[in-house]
Amino acid sequence: MVISCCAVGCANRQGKANISFYRIPFDGERRQRWVAAISRKNWQPSKYSRICSEHFLQGQKSDDPLSPDYVPSVFVHTKSPEKRRALGSLGKYQVREAMKKKKRQELSKREAARALNLSAEMNALGEAEDKIVEEASISEPSVKCDAMCQTDLTSDYTELLEFECHGFLDNLLPGDLILADRGFRIQEQVGLYCARETPAFTRGEKTAGRC
């Protein structure tokens, strides 16, 4: 079946260059407006009825209810005042659409700039955090070293270490006497060898002891 335009006085058929064909809408309100615009007496469109793109101001139908091409308006029976009104409506619609497009573009640019600034802030924050971590990792060993080196060694403890390191404890036998300077306390160490600490001379007191 060859598709042809249902408009009065239009001989366009399928296959003609740069011509599109549109089905009559099934939606009740819009369908009635299309039938009224086509203006054929005692006619109701069938499922095969089509109208060509030459009956729309911009050469194609629009699904935007605000567009003049929501309903076909270019026909041989259209009077000049109606044509002028249709063209005026088209001009206003195009201006509104251009303004909407411009606003969308401006909004898109602002969002892109905001995203770029946010990305730059996040990068700067990440670099700052990396620097803090790096500085902390560099300073940490020195802090540990300082903590390890802050041990105070008293003179008594130093003498006790020397006493043990020279092997004096290995030579002790049960009953041996130990003479030590006053304040030099090694009772715990010599007790393991059955020896006893003997304090140094103090005011003529006896300074030796036996296990």
Rosetta constraint file for C-alpha pairs under 8 A:
AtomPair CA 2 CA 13 HARMONIC 7.25 0.50
AtomPair CA 2 CA 14 HARMONIC 6.64 0.50
AtomPair CA 3 CA 13 HARMONIC 5.85 0.50
AtomPair CA 3 CA 14 HARMONIC 5.28 0.50
AtomPair CA 3 CA 48 HARMONIC 7.98 0.50
AtomPair CA 3 CA 50 HARMONIC 7.17 0.50
AtomPair CA 4 CA 11 HARMONIC 7.18 0.50
AtomPair CA 4 CA 12 HARMONIC 5.93 0.50
AtomPair CA 4 CA 13 HARMONIC 4.22 0.50
AtomPair CA 4 CA 14 HARMONIC 6.08 0.50
AtomPair CA 4 CA 50 HARMONIC 6.68 0.50
AtomPair CA 4 CA 51 HARMONIC 7.54 0.50
AtomPair CA 4 CA 52 HARMONIC 7.91 0.50
AtomPair CA 5 CA 10 HARMONIC 6.31 0.50
AtomPair CA 5 CA 11 HARMONIC 6.63 0.50
AtomPair CA 5 CA 12 HARMONIC 5.70 0.50
AtomPair CA 5 CA 13 HARMONIC 6.32 0.50
AtomPair CA 5 CA 21 HARMONIC 7.41 0.50
AtomPair CA 5 CA 49 HARMONIC 7.65 0.50
AtomPair CA 5 CA 50 HARMONIC 5.51 0.50
AtomPair CA 5 CA 51 HARMONIC 4.63 0.50
AtomPair CA 5 CA 52 HARMONIC 5.49 0.50
AtomPair CA 6 CA 10 HARMONIC 7.32 0.50
AtomPair CA 6 CA 49 HARMONIC 6.41 0.50
AtomPair CA 6 CA 50 HARMONIC 5.89 0.50
AtomPair CA 6 CA 51 HARMONIC 5.50 0.50
AtomPair CA 7 CA 38 HARMONIC 5.80 0.50
AtomPair CA 7 CA 40 HARMONIC 7.77 0.50
AtomPair CA 7 CA 51 HARMONIC 6.43 0.50
AtomPair CA 7 CA 75 HARMONIC 7.51 0.50
AtomPair CA 8 CA 38 HARMONIC 7.32 0.50
AtomPair CA 8 CA 39 HARMONIC 7.97 0.50
AtomPair CA 8 CA 40 HARMONIC 6.96 0.50
AtomPair CA 8 CA 75 HARMONIC 7.77 0.50
AtomPair CA 8 CA 76 HARMONIC 7.58 0.50
AtomPair CA 9 CA 76 HARMONIC 6.89 0.50
AtomPair CA 12 CA 16 HARMONIC 7.07 0.50
AtomPair CA 12 CA 52 HARMONIC 7.19 0.50
AtomPair CA 14 CA 19 HARMONIC 7.67 0.50
AtomPair CA 14 CA 20 HARMONIC 7.90 0.50
AtomPair CA 14 CA 21 HARMONIC 7.64 0.50
AtomPair CA 15 CA 19 HARMONIC 7.80 0.50
AtomPair CA 19 CA 52 HARMONIC 6.56 0.50
AtomPair CA 19 CA 53 HARMONIC 5.92 0.50
AtomPair CA 19 CA 54 HARMONIC 7.24 0.50
AtomPair CA 20 CA 52 HARMONIC 5.56 0.50
AtomPair CA 20 CA 53 HARMONIC 5.18 0.50
AtomPair CA 20 CA 60 HARMONIC 7.61 0.50
AtomPair CA 21 CA 50 HARMONIC 5.87 0.50
AtomPair CA 21 CA 51 HARMONIC 5.47 0.50
AtomPair CA 21 CA 52 HARMONIC 4.33 0.50
AtomPair CA 21 CA 53 HARMONIC 6.05 0.50
AtomPair CA 22 CA 50 HARMONIC 5.26 0.50
AtomPair CA 22 CA 51 HARMONIC 5.35 0.50
AtomPair CA 22 CA 52 HARMONIC 6.22 0.50
AtomPair CA 22 CA 53 HARMONIC 7.43 0.50
AtomPair CA 22 CA 61 HARMONIC 7.90 0.50
AtomPair CA 23 CA 47 HARMONIC 7.62 0.50
AtomPair CA 23 CA 48 HARMONIC 7.43 0.50
AtomPair CA 23 CA 49 HARMONIC 6.23 0.50
AtomPair CA 23 CA 50 HARMONIC 4.74 0.50
AtomPair CA 23 CA 51 HARMONIC 6.69 0.50
AtomPair CA 24 CA 31 HARMONIC 6.54 0.50
AtomPair CA 24 CA 34 HARMONIC 7.20 0.50
AtomPair CA 24 CA 45 HARMONIC 7.07 0.50
AtomPair CA 24 CA 47 HARMONIC 7.80 0.50
AtomPair CA 24 CA 49 HARMONIC 6.48 0.50
AtomPair CA 24 CA 50 HARMONIC 6.15 0.50
AtomPair CA 24 CA 51 HARMONIC 7.27 0.50
AtomPair CA 25 CA 30 HARMONIC 6.58 0.50
AtomPair CA 25 CA 31 HARMONIC 5.06 0.50
AtomPair CA 25 CA 34 HARMONIC 7.84 0.50
AtomPair CA 26 CA 30 HARMONIC 7.78 0.50
AtomPair CA 26 CA 31 HARMONIC 5.92 0.50
AtomPair CA 27 CA 31 HARMONIC 5.60 0.50
AtomPair CA 28 CA 32 HARMONIC 6.21 0.50
AtomPair CA 29 CA 33 HARMONIC 6.49 0.50
AtomPair CA 30 CA 34 HARMONIC 6.30 0.50
AtomPair CA 30 CA 71 HARMONIC 7.65 0.50
AtomPair CA 31 CA 35 HARMONIC 6.22 0.50
AtomPair CA 32 CA 36 HARMONIC 6.08 0.50
AtomPair CA 33 CA 37 HARMONIC 6.12 0.50
AtomPair CA 33 CA 71 HARMONIC 6.80 0.50
AtomPair CA 34 CA 38 HARMONIC 6.18 0.50
AtomPair CA 34 CA 71 HARMONIC 5.82 0.50
AtomPair CA 34 CA 72 HARMONIC 6.62 0.50
AtomPair CA 35 CA 39 HARMONIC 6.21 0.50
AtomPair CA 35 CA 40 HARMONIC 7.62 0.50
AtomPair CA 35 CA 44 HARMONIC 7.42 0.50
AtomPair CA 35 CA 45 HARMONIC 7.71 0.50
AtomPair CA 36 CA 40 HARMONIC 7.89 0.50
AtomPair CA 37 CA 71 HARMONIC 7.49 0.50
AtomPair CA 37 CA 72 HARMONIC 6.58 0.50
AtomPair CA 37 CA 73 HARMONIC 6.45 0.50
AtomPair CA 38 CA 72 HARMONIC 7.70 0.50
AtomPair CA 38 CA 75 HARMONIC 7.60 0.50
AtomPair CA 45 CA 49 HARMONIC 5.52 0.50
AtomPair CA 51 CA 55 HARMONIC 7.58 0.50
AtomPair CA 53 CA 59 HARMONIC 5.11 0.50
AtomPair CA 53 CA 60 HARMONIC 5.06 0.50
AtomPair CA 53 CA 61 HARMONIC 7.05 0.50
AtomPair CA 54 CA 59 HARMONIC 5.56 0.50
AtomPair CA 54 CA 60 HARMONIC 7.56 0.50
AtomPair CA 54 CA 74 HARMONIC 7.25 0.50
AtomPair CA 55 CA 59 HARMONIC 7.14 0.50
AtomPair CA 55 CA 72 HARMONIC 5.41 0.50
AtomPair CA 55 CA 73 HARMONIC 6.00 0.50
AtomPair CA 55 CA 74 HARMONIC 4.36 0.50
AtomPair CA 55 CA 75 HARMONIC 6.19 0.50
AtomPair CA 56 CA 60 HARMONIC 5.64 0.50
AtomPair CA 56 CA 61 HARMONIC 6.22 0.50
AtomPair CA 56 CA 69 HARMONIC 5.60 0.50
AtomPair CA 56 CA 71 HARMONIC 7.65 0.50
AtomPair CA 56 CA 72 HARMONIC 4.98 0.50
AtomPair CA 56 CA 73 HARMONIC 5.98 0.50
AtomPair CA 56 CA 74 HARMONIC 5.85 0.50
AtomPair CA 57 CA 68 HARMONIC 7.48 0.50
AtomPair CA 57 CA 69 HARMONIC 6.25 0.50
AtomPair CA 57 CA 72 HARMONIC 7.72 0.50
AtomPair CA 57 CA 73 HARMONIC 7.09 0.50
AtomPair CA 57 CA 74 HARMONIC 6.67 0.50
AtomPair CA 57 CA 86 HARMONIC 7.97 0.50
AtomPair CA 57 CA 87 HARMONIC 7.55 0.50
AtomPair CA 57 CA 90 HARMONIC 7.57 0.50
AtomPair CA 58 CA 69 HARMONIC 7.12 0.50
AtomPair CA 60 CA 69 HARMONIC 7.25 0.50
AtomPair CA 61 CA 69 HARMONIC 5.28 0.50
AtomPair CA 61 CA 70 HARMONIC 6.08 0.50
AtomPair CA 61 CA 71 HARMONIC 7.33 0.50
AtomPair CA 61 CA 72 HARMONIC 7.33 0.50
AtomPair CA 62 CA 67 HARMONIC 6.55 0.50
AtomPair CA 62 CA 69 HARMONIC 5.25 0.50
AtomPair CA 62 CA 70 HARMONIC 4.88 0.50
AtomPair CA 62 CA 71 HARMONIC 7.93 0.50
AtomPair CA 63 CA 67 HARMONIC 7.78 0.50
AtomPair CA 63 CA 70 HARMONIC 5.74 0.50
AtomPair CA 64 CA 70 HARMONIC 6.14 0.50
AtomPair CA 65 CA 70 HARMONIC 5.64 0.50
AtomPair CA 66 CA 70 HARMONIC 7.25 0.50
AtomPair CA 66 CA 93 HARMONIC 7.52 0.50
AtomPair CA 67 CA 90 HARMONIC 7.27 0.50
AtomPair CA 67 CA 93 HARMONIC 6.37 0.50
AtomPair CA 68 CA 72 HARMONIC 7.97 0.50
AtomPair CA 68 CA 73 HARMONIC 7.97 0.50
AtomPair CA 68 CA 86 HARMONIC 6.77 0.50
AtomPair CA 68 CA 89 HARMONIC 6.36 0.50
AtomPair CA 68 CA 90 HARMONIC 5.80 0.50
AtomPair CA 68 CA 93 HARMONIC 7.59 0.50
AtomPair CA 69 CA 73 HARMONIC 7.38 0.50
AtomPair CA 73 CA 78 HARMONIC 7.53 0.50
AtomPair CA 73 CA 83 HARMONIC 7.84 0.50
AtomPair CA 73 CA 86 HARMONIC 7.35 0.50
AtomPair CA 74 CA 78 HARMONIC 6.62 0.50
AtomPair CA 74 CA 83 HARMONIC 7.50 0.50
AtomPair CA 78 CA 82 HARMONIC 6.49 0.50
AtomPair CA 78 CA 83 HARMONIC 6.64 0.50
AtomPair CA 79 CA 83 HARMONIC 6.29 0.50
AtomPair CA 80 CA 84 HARMONIC 6.18 0.50
AtomPair CA 81 CA 85 HARMONIC 6.18 0.50
AtomPair CA 82 CA 86 HARMONIC 6.07 0.50
AtomPair CA 83 CA 87 HARMONIC 6.14 0.50
AtomPair CA 84 CA 88 HARMONIC 6.06 0.50
AtomPair CA 85 CA 89 HARMONIC 6.10 0.50
AtomPair CA 86 CA 90 HARMONIC 6.17 0.50
AtomPair CA 87 CA 91 HARMONIC 6.27 0.50
AtomPair CA 88 CA 92 HARMONIC 6.38 0.50
AtomPair CA 89 CA 93 HARMONIC 6.07 0.50
AtomPair CA 90 CA 94 HARMONIC 6.11 0.50
AtomPair CA 91 CA 95 HARMONIC 6.30 0.50
AtomPair CA 92 CA 96 HARMONIC 6.29 0.50
AtomPair CA 93 CA 97 HARMONIC 6.15 0.50
AtomPair CA 94 CA 98 HARMONIC 6.06 0.50
AtomPair CA 95 CA 99 HARMONIC 6.26 0.50
AtomPair CA 96 CA 100 HARMONIC 6.17 0.50
AtomPair CA 97 CA 101 HARMONIC 6.07 0.50
AtomPair CA 98 CA 102 HARMONIC 6.16 0.50
AtomPair CA 99 CA 103 HARMONIC 6.19 0.50
AtomPair CA 100 CA 104 HARMONIC 6.17 0.50
AtomPair CA 101 CA 105 HARMONIC 6.19 0.50
AtomPair CA 102 CA 106 HARMONIC 6.19 0.50
AtomPair CA 103 CA 107 HARMONIC 6.04 0.50
AtomPair CA 104 CA 108 HARMONIC 6.04 0.50
AtomPair CA 105 CA 109 HARMONIC 6.17 0.50
AtomPair CA 106 CA 110 HARMONIC 6.22 0.50
AtomPair CA 107 CA 111 HARMONIC 6.15 0.50
AtomPair CA 108 CA 112 HARMONIC 6.09 0.50
AtomPair CA 109 CA 113 HARMONIC 6.10 0.50
AtomPair CA 110 CA 114 HARMONIC 6.03 0.50
AtomPair CA 111 CA 115 HARMONIC 6.06 0.50
AtomPair CA 112 CA 116 HARMONIC 6.10 0.50
AtomPair CA 113 CA 117 HARMONIC 6.15 0.50
AtomPair CA 114 CA 118 HARMONIC 6.10 0.50
AtomPair CA 115 CA 119 HARMONIC 6.07 0.50
AtomPair CA 116 CA 120 HARMONIC 6.20 0.50
AtomPair CA 117 CA 121 HARMONIC 6.15 0.50
AtomPair CA 118 CA 122 HARMONIC 6.13 0.50
AtomPair CA 119 CA 123 HARMONIC 6.15 0.50
AtomPair CA 120 CA 124 HARMONIC 6.15 0.50
AtomPair CA 121 CA 125 HARMONIC 6.09 0.50
AtomPair CA 122 CA 126 HARMONIC 6.06 0.50
AtomPair CA 123 CA 127 HARMONIC 6.16 0.50
AtomPair CA 124 CA 128 HARMONIC 6.18 0.50
AtomPair CA 125 CA 129 HARMONIC 6.21 0.50
AtomPair CA 126 CA 130 HARMONIC 6.14 0.50
AtomPair CA 127 CA 131 HARMONIC 6.16 0.50
AtomPair CA 128 CA 132 HARMONIC 6.28 0.50
AtomPair CA 129 CA 133 HARMONIC 6.21 0.50
AtomPair CA 130 CA 134 HARMONIC 6.05 0.50
AtomPair CA 131 CA 135 HARMONIC 6.09 0.50
AtomPair CA 132 CA 136 HARMONIC 6.08 0.50
AtomPair CA 133 CA 137 HARMONIC 6.12 0.50
AtomPair CA 134 CA 138 HARMONIC 6.28 0.50
AtomPair CA 135 CA 139 HARMONIC 6.21 0.50
AtomPair CA 136 CA 140 HARMONIC 5.95 0.50
AtomPair CA 137 CA 141 HARMONIC 7.61 0.50
AtomPair CA 138 CA 142 HARMONIC 8.00 0.50
AtomPair CA 139 CA 143 HARMONIC 6.49 0.50
AtomPair CA 140 CA 144 HARMONIC 6.37 0.50
AtomPair CA 141 CA 145 HARMONIC 6.10 0.50
AtomPair CA 142 CA 146 HARMONIC 6.06 0.50
AtomPair CA 143 CA 147 HARMONIC 6.20 0.50
AtomPair CA 144 CA 148 HARMONIC 6.20 0.50
AtomPair CA 145 CA 149 HARMONIC 6.14 0.50
AtomPair CA 146 CA 150 HARMONIC 6.22 0.50
AtomPair CA 147 CA 151 HARMONIC 7.97 0.50
AtomPair CA 153 CA 157 HARMONIC 6.44 0.50
AtomPair CA 153 CA 158 HARMONIC 6.56 0.50
AtomPair CA 154 CA 158 HARMONIC 6.22 0.50
AtomPair CA 155 CA 159 HARMONIC 6.19 0.50
AtomPair CA 156 CA 160 HARMONIC 6.19 0.50
AtomPair CA 156 CA 183 HARMONIC 7.78 0.50
AtomPair CA 156 CA 184 HARMONIC 6.27 0.50
AtomPair CA 156 CA 185 HARMONIC 7.90 0.50
AtomPair CA 157 CA 161 HARMONIC 6.25 0.50
AtomPair CA 158 CA 162 HARMONIC 6.34 0.50
AtomPair CA 159 CA 163 HARMONIC 6.11 0.50
AtomPair CA 159 CA 184 HARMONIC 7.98 0.50
AtomPair CA 160 CA 164 HARMONIC 6.34 0.50
AtomPair CA 160 CA 184 HARMONIC 7.86 0.50
AtomPair CA 160 CA 186 HARMONIC 7.17 0.50
AtomPair CA 161 CA 165 HARMONIC 6.03 0.50
AtomPair CA 162 CA 166 HARMONIC 6.12 0.50
AtomPair CA 163 CA 167 HARMONIC 7.04 0.50
AtomPair CA 163 CA 168 HARMONIC 6.23 0.50
AtomPair CA 163 CA 169 HARMONIC 7.82 0.50
AtomPair CA 164 CA 168 HARMONIC 6.29 0.50
AtomPair CA 164 CA 169 HARMONIC 6.45 0.50
AtomPair CA 167 CA 171 HARMONIC 7.10 0.50
AtomPair CA 168 CA 172 HARMONIC 6.91 0.50
AtomPair CA 169 CA 189 HARMONIC 7.82 0.50
AtomPair CA 169 CA 190 HARMONIC 6.81 0.50
AtomPair CA 169 CA 193 HARMONIC 7.28 0.50
AtomPair CA 172 CA 176 HARMONIC 6.41 0.50
AtomPair CA 172 CA 193 HARMONIC 6.32 0.50
AtomPair CA 172 CA 195 HARMONIC 7.00 0.50
AtomPair CA 173 CA 193 HARMONIC 6.50 0.50
AtomPair CA 173 CA 194 HARMONIC 6.94 0.50
AtomPair CA 173 CA 195 HARMONIC 7.00 0.50
AtomPair CA 174 CA 193 HARMONIC 6.58 0.50
AtomPair CA 174 CA 194 HARMONIC 4.88 0.50
AtomPair CA 174 CA 195 HARMONIC 5.83 0.50
AtomPair CA 174 CA 211 HARMONIC 6.40 0.50
AtomPair CA 175 CA 194 HARMONIC 6.99 0.50
AtomPair CA 175 CA 195 HARMONIC 6.21 0.50
AtomPair CA 175 CA 210 HARMONIC 5.27 0.50
AtomPair CA 175 CA 211 HARMONIC 4.73 0.50
AtomPair CA 176 CA 195 HARMONIC 5.91 0.50
AtomPair CA 176 CA 196 HARMONIC 7.91 0.50
AtomPair CA 176 CA 210 HARMONIC 6.27 0.50
AtomPair CA 176 CA 211 HARMONIC 7.04 0.50
AtomPair CA 177 CA 195 HARMONIC 6.93 0.50
AtomPair CA 177 CA 196 HARMONIC 7.02 0.50
AtomPair CA 177 CA 197 HARMONIC 7.74 0.50
AtomPair CA 177 CA 198 HARMONIC 7.27 0.50
AtomPair CA 177 CA 208 HARMONIC 6.15 0.50
AtomPair CA 177 CA 209 HARMONIC 5.77 0.50
AtomPair CA 177 CA 210 HARMONIC 5.57 0.50
AtomPair CA 177 CA 211 HARMONIC 7.85 0.50
AtomPair CA 178 CA 195 HARMONIC 7.56 0.50
AtomPair CA 178 CA 196 HARMONIC 6.81 0.50
AtomPair CA 178 CA 197 HARMONIC 5.79 0.50
AtomPair CA 178 CA 198 HARMONIC 5.56 0.50
AtomPair CA 178 CA 208 HARMONIC 6.64 0.50
AtomPair CA 178 CA 209 HARMONIC 7.26 0.50
AtomPair CA 179 CA 197 HARMONIC 7.29 0.50
AtomPair CA 179 CA 198 HARMONIC 5.43 0.50
AtomPair CA 179 CA 199 HARMONIC 6.62 0.50
AtomPair CA 179 CA 200 HARMONIC 6.36 0.50
AtomPair CA 179 CA 207 HARMONIC 6.83 0.50
AtomPair CA 179 CA 208 HARMONIC 6.28 0.50
AtomPair CA 180 CA 184 HARMONIC 6.14 0.50
AtomPair CA 180 CA 197 HARMONIC 7.24 0.50
AtomPair CA 180 CA 198 HARMONIC 6.14 0.50
AtomPair CA 180 CA 199 HARMONIC 5.57 0.50
AtomPair CA 180 CA 200 HARMONIC 5.26 0.50
AtomPair CA 181 CA 199 HARMONIC 6.44 0.50
AtomPair CA 181 CA 200 HARMONIC 4.62 0.50
AtomPair CA 181 CA 201 HARMONIC 7.86 0.50
AtomPair CA 182 CA 199 HARMONIC 5.61 0.50
AtomPair CA 182 CA 200 HARMONIC 4.55 0.50
AtomPair CA 182 CA 201 HARMONIC 7.25 0.50
AtomPair CA 182 CA 202 HARMONIC 7.80 0.50
AtomPair CA 183 CA 199 HARMONIC 7.44 0.50
AtomPair CA 183 CA 200 HARMONIC 7.95 0.50
AtomPair CA 184 CA 199 HARMONIC 7.55 0.50
AtomPair CA 185 CA 197 HARMONIC 7.20 0.50
AtomPair CA 186 CA 190 HARMONIC 6.28 0.50
AtomPair CA 186 CA 197 HARMONIC 6.23 0.50
AtomPair CA 187 CA 191 HARMONIC 5.84 0.50
AtomPair CA 187 CA 196 HARMONIC 6.13 0.50
AtomPair CA 187 CA 197 HARMONIC 5.17 0.50
AtomPair CA 188 CA 192 HARMONIC 7.11 0.50
AtomPair CA 189 CA 193 HARMONIC 7.77 0.50
AtomPair CA 190 CA 194 HARMONIC 6.65 0.50
AtomPair CA 190 CA 195 HARMONIC 5.09 0.50
AtomPair CA 190 CA 196 HARMONIC 5.87 0.50
AtomPair CA 190 CA 197 HARMONIC 6.84 0.50
AtomPair CA 191 CA 195 HARMONIC 5.34 0.50
AtomPair CA 191 CA 196 HARMONIC 5.93 0.50
AtomPair CA 194 CA 211 HARMONIC 6.05 0.50
AtomPair CA 195 CA 210 HARMONIC 7.07 0.50
AtomPair CA 195 CA 211 HARMONIC 5.39 0.50
AtomPair CA 196 CA 209 HARMONIC 6.67 0.50
AtomPair CA 196 CA 210 HARMONIC 6.50 0.50
AtomPair CA 196 CA 211 HARMONIC 5.85 0.50
AtomPair CA 197 CA 209 HARMONIC 7.24 0.50
AtomPair CA 198 CA 207 HARMONIC 5.62 0.50
AtomPair CA 198 CA 208 HARMONIC 5.03 0.50
AtomPair CA 198 CA 209 HARMONIC 5.50 0.50
AtomPair CA 199 CA 207 HARMONIC 5.49 0.50
AtomPair CA 199 CA 208 HARMONIC 7.24 0.50
AtomPair CA 200 CA 207 HARMONIC 5.39 0.50
AtomPair CA 201 CA 205 HARMONIC 5.86 0.50
AtomPair CA 201 CA 206 HARMONIC 6.50 0.50
AtomPair CA 201 CA 207 HARMONIC 5.23 0.50
AtomPair CA 202 CA 206 HARMONIC 7.91 0.50
AtomPair CA 202 CA 207 HARMONIC 7.83 0.50
